[in-house]
Amino acid sequence: MRNMDDHHELEQPPVIFLWLLGGEVRMGGDDLVAEWGVCCNTRIQQPQSPRSLQHLVGPSIPSAENGTATGGPHQQPVFSSPKKKRSATVTNLDDFDKRVVRRTVPGFYERHEIPTLHKIYEELKENISFNGSNESLRRILLQMGFKYTKVDGRKFLMERSDVAAARTRFLREIRQVKVSSQNIVYLDETWVNQNYTVGKCWTDTASPQATGIQQPTGKGRRLIIVHAGMRNGFVNNAELIFQAKNDGDYHNQMNSTLFEDWFRNQLIPNISPNSVIVMDNASYHSVQLEKKPTSSWRKSDIRDWLIKKGVRPSDNLLKHELYELAKKFDTGTKYVIDTIAEEAGHRVIRLPPYHCQYNPIELIWAQVKTYIAKANTFKMVDLKRLAKEALNHVTPNNWMKAVQHAEQQQEEDSQQDVAVDHFVDSFLINISESSEDELSD
């Protein structure tokens, strides 16, 4: 009869499996389970104690035998591996990169190709070194007014019809203005922070002392610059520079009262008669002369609005009926700024959404900010002086080149729209659209 002690001599050596699955390590008795991602098979010739197994996973694993594990010697210790951090989405493209994105999508149609997310991603990676994910690109396209729509049973990217229509309307209007040789004035606002500086500079890596720009932490306080220009330079006496609170988007620092005062008292008196003024659709540019009823209005307010229009609605009409009746008396949207310009003999043309590249002053702002960044002392007392110097360094030739560049962009987009229209017209476009979540290959 075999002795019980001989049992260990005949027993097959235990097999230890290390499963490396990214989770945690558990150890108890003679078993070791390590869930970290890769499987390895280790055969031990003799039974091992928990203490003797520590060499498999390193000295950091406490032994249940010496009682160092939490909860006593019989509880299995648990060790968690650090979790991977998901990289943030990249959606903050600058204006130049956004222009490339906007021209990339219709470029596929010009080549008689269907744009997909993968194709757009690969082209942007080559053209602007785009380093975001597919999800980042999807968000950017949606923010820029593109949609994923069904065309002849297939899904692909198209620009929103309202954005395309606004662009076509602007391009037709501005072309007529240039033919009539009217004076065109471009206005806009920008900002510069107190600690604004260049992004890169040469440094001495061999020096033990700190070299390069010693930029203070934070953005500091903020200046807002309002100005307007023409083909031959800035409008005289139209410069407005003021300090604002640094609480996020600089658009929050502007308001309709401030803009209207500048527009009426600094711009209008200093431009030639019968000028065309180009501006974007910022909220302080677009205060309506008269608010029109919306579905969120109270029933009594819609009724009062109709009465002011000379309409006597029946007392038994429901709210949705009053709202539909109000639509019939809608004469279009009129803005306060447009009215001020018309009273002075001028006309306002608004840029289409997402098309700031049509305004040449954007290139002028880039030049102004570069000048400030190179000479900034990070002192607020010097920042306003630098801003004035930067504006004075912009020459009429700079403005002429900026206007020519914007006009070239407009002409190229006009031709591209025609090419895209001819190509897309060959498809039967379904009315139904997919949800935004379906924007993928």
C-alpha positions in Angstrom: 0.0 0.0 0.0 1.4 3.3 -1.1 2.2 5.9 1.6 0.3 9.2 1.4 3.6 11.0 1.3 4.4 9.2 -1.9 1.4 10.8 -3.5 3.3 14.0 -4.2 6.0 12.1 -6.0 3.5 10.6 -8.5 1.3 13.7 -8.9 1.6 15.6 -12.2 3.4 18.9 -11.7 0.9 21.8 -11.4 0.3 24.1 -14.3 0.3 27.8 -13.7 -1.6 29.9 -16.2 -0.9 33.6 -16.4 -3.8 35.4 -18.2 -2.7 39.0 -18.8 -6.0 40.6 -19.7 -5.6 44.1 -18.3 -7.6 43.6 -15.1 -6.2 42.3 -11.8 -4.0 39.7 -10.1 -5.4 37.2 -7.6 -3.4 34.7 -5.7 -4.5 32.0 -3.3 -3.1 28.7 -2.2 -1.1 27.2 -5.1 -3.1 29.0 -7.8 -2.1 32.2 -9.4 -4.4 34.0 -11.8 -3.1 37.1 -13.5 -5.5 38.9 -15.8 -3.2 41.2 -17.7 -3.6 40.4 -21.4 -1.2 37.7 -22.6 -1.4 34.0 -21.8 1.7 32.1 -20.8 1.9 28.5 -19.7 4.5 27.7 -16.9 5.0 24.2 -15.6 6.3 23.9 -12.0 8.2 20.7 -11.1 7.2 20.7 -7.4 4.3 22.2 -5.5 5.0 25.8 -4.7 3.9 27.9 -1.8 2.3 31.3 -2.4 5.5 32.9 -1.1 7.7 31.0 -3.7 5.4 32.1 -6.6 6.2 35.8 -6.0 9.1 35.6 -8.5 6.5 35.0 -11.3 4.9 38.4 -10.9 7.5 40.5 -9.0 8.2 41.4 -5.4 5.3 43.8 -5.2 2.8 41.0 -4.7 2.3 40.4 -1.0 2.1 36.8 0.4 -1.0 35.5 2.0 1.3 33.3 4.2 3.0 36.2 6.0 -0.3 38.0 6.6 0.5 41.2 4.6 -2.6 40.9 2.4 -5.5 43.0 3.5 -8.2 41.1 5.4 -6.0 38.4 7.0 -3.9 35.5 5.8 -6.7 33.5 4.2 -8.1 36.3 2.0 -6.9 36.6 -1.6 -5.1 39.9 -2.3 -6.3 41.8 -5.4 -4.0 44.1 -7.4 -5.5 46.4 -10.1 -3.5 47.6 -13.1 -3.8 51.3 -14.1 -6.5 52.0 -16.6 -5.7 53.4 -20.0 -6.7 57.0 -20.7 -8.8 57.6 -23.7 -7.3 60.3 -25.9 -9.3 63.5 -26.2 -11.1 64.3 -29.4 -9.5 66.8 -31.8 -12.2 69.3 -32.9 -10.5 72.7 -32.4 -9.2 73.3 -36.0 -8.0 76.8 -36.9 -9.6 78.7 -39.7 -7.0 77.6 -42.3 -7.6 73.9 -41.6 -11.4 74.4 -41.6 -11.1 75.9 -45.1 -9.2 72.8 -46.2 -11.9 70.6 -44.8 -14.7 72.6 -46.5 -12.9 72.3 -49.8 -12.0 68.7 -49.4 -15.5 67.3 -49.4 -16.8 68.9 -52.7 -13.4 68.1 -54.2 -14.4 64.5 -54.2 -17.5 65.3 -56.3 -15.4 67.3 -58.8 -13.4 64.1 -59.3 -16.7 62.1 -59.6 -16.0 60.2 -56.3 -18.3 59.7 -53.3 -16.8 61.2 -50.1 -16.8 58.9 -47.1 -15.4 59.5 -43.7 -12.4 57.3 -44.3 -11.5 59.0 -47.6 -11.8 62.4 -46.1 -9.8 61.4 -43.1 -6.9 60.0 -45.3 -6.8 63.2 -47.4 -6.8 65.5 -44.4 -4.1 63.4 -42.8 -1.9 64.0 -45.9 -2.9 67.7 -46.5 -2.9 69.2 -43.0 -1.5 66.3 -40.9 -4.8 65.8 -39.2 -4.2 63.7 -36.0 -7.7 63.3 -34.7 -9.8 60.2 -34.7 -12.7 59.3 -37.0 -15.1 60.5 -34.3 -13.3 63.8 -34.1 -13.7 64.3 -37.9 -17.3 63.3 -37.7 -17.9 66.0 -35.1 -16.0 68.6 -37.1 -18.1 67.9 -40.3 -21.3 68.2 -38.4 -20.2 71.5 -36.8 -19.3 72.9 -40.2 -22.8 72.2 -41.6 -22.3 68.9 -43.4 -24.8 66.0 -43.1 -24.9 62.3 -43.9 -27.8 61.8 -46.3 -29.3 59.1 -48.4 -28.8 59.4 -52.1 -30.2 56.8 -54.4 -30.2 54.3 -51.7 -26.6 55.1 -50.7 -25.4 57.2 -47.8 -22.7 59.9 -48.2 -21.8 63.4 -47.1 -23.5 66.5 -48.4 -23.5 70.0 -47.3 -26.6 71.3 -45.6 -28.9 72.9 -48.2 -29.3 76.1 -46.2 -25.5 76.6 -45.9 -25.0 76.0 -49.6 -27.9 78.3 -50.5 -26.5 81.1 -48.3 -23.1 80.8 -50.0 -24.6 80.9 -53.5 -26.7 83.9 -52.5 -23.6 85.7 -51.2 -21.4 84.9 -54.2 -24.1 86.2 -56.6 -24.5 89.4 -54.6 -20.8 90.2 -54.2 -20.2 89.5 -57.9 -22.8 92.1 -58.8 -21.3 94.6 -56.4 -17.8 94.1 -58.0 -19.3 94.6 -61.5 -20.9 97.9 -60.4 -17.6 99.0 -58.9 -19.1 99.9 -55.6 -16.8 100.4 -52.6 -16.7 97.3 -50.4 -16.0 97.6 -46.7 -15.1 94.6 -44.6 -15.6 94.7 -40.8 -14.9 92.3 -38.0 -13.7 92.0 -34.4 -10.8 90.1 -32.9 -9.1 89.8 -29.5 -5.6 89.4 -28.1 -4.7 88.2 -24.6 -2.1 89.8 -22.3 0.2 86.7 -22.3 -0.2 86.1 -26.1 3.2 85.1 -27.7 4.7 83.0 -30.4 4.3 79.3 -30.3 7.9 78.3 -30.9 11.4 79.9 -30.5 15.0 78.9 -30.6 16.5 77.7 -27.3 19.9 76.7 -26.1 19.5 73.1 -25.0 23.2 72.9 -23.9 22.8 75.8 -21.4 22.2 74.9 -17.8 20.2 78.1 -17.5 16.6 78.5 -18.7 16.5 80.0 -22.2 13.6 81.0 -24.5 10.5 83.0 -23.7 9.5 83.0 -20.0 5.7 83.2 -20.6 3.5 83.8 -17.5 1.0 81.2 -16.6 -2.6 81.8 -17.8 -3.9 84.0 -20.6 -4.1 87.2 -18.6 -6.4 90.0 -19.4 -7.8 90.7 -22.9 -8.1 93.4 -25.5 -10.8 93.5 -28.1 -10.1 95.2 -31.4 -12.9 96.3 -33.7 -12.0 97.7 -37.2 -12.9 97.8 -40.8 -11.0 98.0 -44.1 -11.1 98.2 -47.8 -9.0 97.2 -50.8 -6.7 100.2 -50.2 -6.4 99.9 -46.4 -8.1 100.4 -43.0 -11.0 102.9 -42.8 -9.7 106.1 -41.2 -10.7 106.7 -37.6 -12.7 103.4 -37.4 -10.3 101.8 -34.9 -11.8 100.7 -31.5 -9.6 99.0 -28.9 -10.8 98.3 -25.4 -10.1 96.0 -22.4 -12.6 93.3 -21.6 -13.1 90.6 -19.0 -11.4 87.3 -19.8 -14.4 85.0 -19.3 -14.3 82.7 -22.3 -15.3 83.5 -25.9 -14.6 87.1 -26.8 -18.0 87.3 -28.5 -19.4 87.5 -25.0 -17.6 90.8 -24.4 -19.3 92.5 -27.4 -22.9 93.6 -27.2 -25.3 95.2 -29.7 -25.2 98.6 -27.9 -21.5 98.8 -28.2 -21.4 97.6 -31.8 -24.2 99.9 -32.9 -22.5 102.9 -31.3 -19.2 102.1 -33.2 -21.1 101.4 -36.4 -23.1 104.6 -36.3 -20.4 107.0 -35.0 -17.1 105.6 -36.2 -17.7 103.6 -39.4 -20.6 105.3 -41.2 -19.1 108.8 -41.2 -15.8 107.6 -42.5 -16.8 105.5 -45.6 -17.6 106.7 -49.1 -21.3 107.1 -50.2 -23.1 104.0 -51.5 -20.8 101.5 -49.9 -21.4 97.8 -49.4 -20.6 96.6 -45.9 -19.7 92.9 -45.5 -20.0 91.3 -42.0 -20.7 88.0 -40.4 -23.8 86.8 -38.5 -22.6 87.4 -35.0 -25.5 87.9 -32.6 -24.6 91.6 -31.9 -24.6 92.2 -35.7 -28.0 90.6 -36.1 -30.4 92.2 -33.6 -33.8 92.2 -35.3 -35.7 95.4 -35.8 -38.8 93.6 -34.9 -39.1 90.2 -33.2 -41.3 87.8 -35.0 -43.6 85.2 -33.3 -42.1 81.8 -32.7 -43.7 78.6 -31.4 -42.3 79.4 -27.9 -44.4 82.6 -27.7 -47.4 82.7 -25.5 -50.8 82.6 -27.2 -51.6 86.1 -25.9 -48.3 87.5 -27.3 -49.0 86.1 -30.8 -52.5 87.6 -30.7 -51.1 91.0 -29.7 -48.5 90.9 -32.5 -51.2 90.2 -35.0 -53.4 93.0 -33.7 -50.4 95.4 -34.2 -50.3 94.2 -37.8 -53.9 95.2 -38.2 -55.3 91.7 -38.0 -58.3 90.8 -35.8 -58.0 87.1 -35.1 -61.1 85.2 -34.0 -61.3 84.6 -30.2 -61.7 80.8 -30.7 -58.4 80.3 -32.6 -56.0 77.9 -30.9 -52.3 78.8 -30.4 -51.0 76.8 -33.4 -53.6 78.4 -35.6 -52.5 81.9 -34.5 -48.9 81.0 -35.2 -49.7 79.8 -38.7 -51.7 83.0 -39.3 -48.7 85.1 -38.1 -46.5 83.4 -40.7 -48.6 84.9 -43.4 -47.8 88.4 -42.3 -44.1 87.8 -42.0 -42.4 90.3 -44.3 -38.9 88.9 -43.7 -36.2 89.5 -41.1 -34.9 93.1 -40.8 -31.9 94.0 -38.7 -31.2 97.1 -36.8 -27.7 97.5 -38.3 -29.0 97.0 -41.9 -31.5 99.8 -41.2 -28.9 102.2 -39.9 -26.8 101.5 -43.0 -29.7 102.0 -45.4 -30.6 105.3 -43.8 -27.1 106.4 -44.5 -27.2 105.3 -48.1 -25.3 102.0 -47.7 -26.1 98.3 -47.9 -25.1 95.3 -45.8 -24.2 91.9 -47.2 -23.8 89.1 -44.7 -21.3 86.3 -45.0 -22.7 82.7 -45.3 -22.3 80.6 -42.2 -18.9 78.9 -41.7 -17.3 81.0 -44.5 -15.1 83.5 -42.6 -12.5 83.0 -45.4 -14.5 85.3 -47.6 -13.6 88.2 -45.3 -10.1 89.4 -46.1 -9.8 91.1 -42.7 -9.2 87.6 -41.2 -5.8 87.6 -42.9 -5.1 91.1 -41.6 -5.9 89.9 -38.0 -3.4 87.1 -38.4 -0.7 89.7 -39.4 -1.7 92.0 -36.5 -1.5 89.1 -33.9 1.9 87.9 -35.3 3.3 91.4 -34.7 2.0 91.5 -31.2 3.2 88.0 -30.4 6.8 88.8 -31.4 7.0 92.0 -29.3 4.7 91.3 -26.4 6.1 92.2 -22.9 3.2 90.5 -21.1 2.3 93.8 -19.5 -1.2 95.1 -20.1 0.1 98.7 -20.2 2.1 97.8 -23.3 -0.4 95.6 -25.0 -2.7 98.4 -26.2 0.3 100.3 -27.6 1.5 97.1 -29.4 -2.0 96.7 -30.9 -1.9 100.2 -32.3 1.6 99.6 -33.7 0.5 96.4 -35.3 -2.5 98.0 -37.0 -0.2 100.8 -38.3 2.2 98.3 -39.8 -0.6 96.9 -42.0 0.0 98.5 -45.4 -2.4 99.2 -48.3 -0.5 96.4 -50.2 -1.3 94.0 -47.4 -4.9 94.8 -47.7 -4.9 94.5 -51.5 -3.3 91.0 -51.3 -5.8 89.9 -48.6 -8.8 91.1 -50.7 -7.4 89.4 -53.8 -7.0 86.1 -51.9 -10.6 86.3 -50.6 -11.9 87.0 -54.0 -10.0 84.1 -55.4 -11.5 81.8 -52.8 -15.0 83.1 -53.8 -14.4 82.5 -57.4 -13.0 79.0 -56.9 -16.0 78.1 -54.6 -18.4 79.4 -57.2 -16.9 77.1 -59.9 -16.8 74.2 -57.5 -20.5 74.6 -56.7 -21.4 74.3 -60.3 -19.3 71.1 -60.7 -20.8 69.6 -57.6 -24.3 70.5 -58.6 -23.9 68.8 -62.0 -22.5 65.6 -60.4 -25.0 65.4 -57.5 -27.9 66.1 -59.9 -27.2 62.7 -61.5 -28.5 61.0 -58.3 -32.0 60.7 -57.1 -31.9 62.4 -53.7 -34.3 61.0 -51.1 -36.0 63.4 -48.7 -35.2 61.3 -45.7 -31.9 61.8 -43.9 -30.0 59.6 -41.5 -29.3 60.6 -38.0 -26.0 62.3 -37.1 -24.9 59.1 -35.3 -24.8 57.3 -38.7 -22.0 59.5 -40.1 -19.5 56.8 -40.8 -18.4 54.5 -43.6 
